[in-house]
Amino acid sequence: MAAESAAVEFRIDRRSGVATYLQIVQQTKQALRLGVLEPGDRLPTAREVVEATAINPNTVLKAYRELEREGLVEARRGLGTFVRRTLGGAPDATAADAPLRTELADWARRARAAGLEKDDVGALFTAVLDSTYSTNGTDSADRSHEGDQER
């Protein structure tokens, strides 16, 4: 009996400027972070991905090799490619992030209602993430309080 593929479906954006294999890597990592993929799940075969996306099989294999190099998946000869480990927080992270997910979904609906396109929302969200998770280790709220301490 063949193992079933996990419920992950790759979406390729040919206009994104991001290499196709990297899109597969990024989408797999997102599925790992969100708990869509769990250890033991089988990724779709290269043939299944090719049929769904019309990309070159070597592109799929390159993405899977990159994921394997990072220790996230393992290829099992004759069986497929399987998830080795997840990404993200604690095992209960899905339950813990449910309120945040709801707030973010509400925010995204408001942004759409305000006329923002998906790319605009992505750019805005990325800018906020970059400022919040800046490399110097302090976020904008921390910096706003620094002046208070000097007074």
C-alpha positions in Angstrom: 0.0 0.0 0.0 1.5 3.4 -1.0 1.7 6.2 1.5 -0.7 9.1 0.9 0.7 12.5 0.2 0.1 15.2 2.8 -2.4 17.8 2.0 0.0 20.4 0.6 -0.6 21.9 -2.8 2.2 24.1 -4.3 1.2 27.4 -6.0 3.8 28.7 -8.4 3.8 32.5 -9.1 5.8 32.9 -12.3 5.7 36.7 -12.0 7.1 36.8 -8.5 10.8 37.0 -9.4 11.4 34.2 -6.9 13.0 31.0 -8.4 10.4 28.2 -8.7 12.4 25.8 -6.6 12.6 28.4 -3.8 8.8 28.9 -4.0 8.4 25.2 -3.3 11.0 25.4 -0.4 9.3 28.4 1.1 5.8 26.9 0.8 7.0 23.7 2.4 8.5 25.6 5.3 5.3 27.6 5.7 3.3 24.3 5.8 5.8 23.0 8.5 5.4 26.2 10.6 1.6 26.1 10.4 1.4 22.4 11.2 0.0 21.4 7.8 2.9 19.1 7.4 4.1 16.9 10.3 6.9 14.4 10.8 6.1 11.3 8.8 4.0 13.0 6.1 4.9 12.3 2.6 5.4 15.2 0.2 3.8 15.0 -3.2 5.9 13.2 -5.7 7.8 15.1 -8.3 5.3 13.7 -10.9 2.3 15.0 -8.8 3.8 18.4 -8.5 4.6 18.5 -12.2 1.1 17.5 -13.1 -0.4 20.2 -10.8 2.0 23.1 -11.7 3.5 22.3 -15.2 7.0 22.8 -14.0 10.1 20.8 -14.8 10.6 17.7 -12.6 14.2 18.7 -12.0 12.9 21.9 -10.3 10.9 19.9 -7.8 13.8 17.6 -7.1 16.1 20.6 -6.6 13.6 22.0 -4.0 13.4 18.6 -2.3 17.2 18.3 -2.2 17.4 21.7 -0.6 14.8 20.7 2.1 16.8 17.5 2.7 20.0 19.4 3.0 18.4 21.5 5.7 17.3 18.3 7.5 13.6 19.0 7.1 12.8 16.0 4.9 14.3 12.7 3.9 14.1 10.8 0.6 13.3 7.1 0.9 14.2 5.2 -2.2 11.0 3.8 -3.8 8.7 5.4 -1.2 9.0 9.1 -1.6 10.1 12.2 0.3 9.0 12.4 4.0 8.9 15.1 6.6 11.6 14.6 9.3 10.8 17.6 11.5 8.6 20.6 11.8 9.5 24.3 12.2 8.1 26.8 14.6 7.2 26.7 18.3 5.9 24.3 20.8 3.6 21.3 19.9 0.6 23.4 21.0 1.6 26.4 18.9 -1.4 26.0 16.6 -3.8 26.4 19.6 -1.7 29.2 21.0 -1.6 31.2 17.8 -5.4 30.8 17.1 -6.3 34.2 18.6 -3.4 35.9 16.6 -4.5 34.1 13.4 -8.1 35.4 13.9 -6.8 39.0 14.5 -4.6 38.8 11.4 -7.4 37.4 9.3 -9.7 40.3 10.5 -6.9 42.8 9.6 -6.4 41.3 6.2 -10.2 41.5 5.5 -10.1 45.2 6.5 -7.1 45.9 4.3 -8.9 44.3 1.4 -12.0 46.3 2.1 -9.9 49.4 2.1 -8.8 48.6 -1.4 -5.3 47.2 -0.8 -4.2 44.6 -3.3 -2.5 41.3 -2.1 0.9 42.6 -3.0 0.3 45.8 -1.1 -0.7 43.9 2.0 2.4 41.7 1.7 4.7 44.7 1.3 3.1 46.4 4.3 3.2 43.2 6.4 6.9 42.6 5.5 7.8 46.2 6.4 6.2 45.8 9.8 7.8 42.5 10.4 11.2 43.9 9.4 10.9 46.8 11.8 9.6 44.5 14.6 12.2 41.9 14.1 15.1 44.2 13.3 18.6 42.8 13.5 19.7 45.1 16.3 17.4 43.2 18.7 15.1 46.0 19.6 11.7 46.7 18.1 10.2 50.2 17.5 8.4 50.1 20.9 11.7 49.5 22.7 13.3 52.4 20.8 10.4 54.8 21.7 11.0 54.2 25.4 14.7 54.7 25.2 14.3 58.5 25.1 12.0 58.4 28.2 14.8 56.8 30.2 17.3 59.5 29.2 15.1 62.4 30.4 
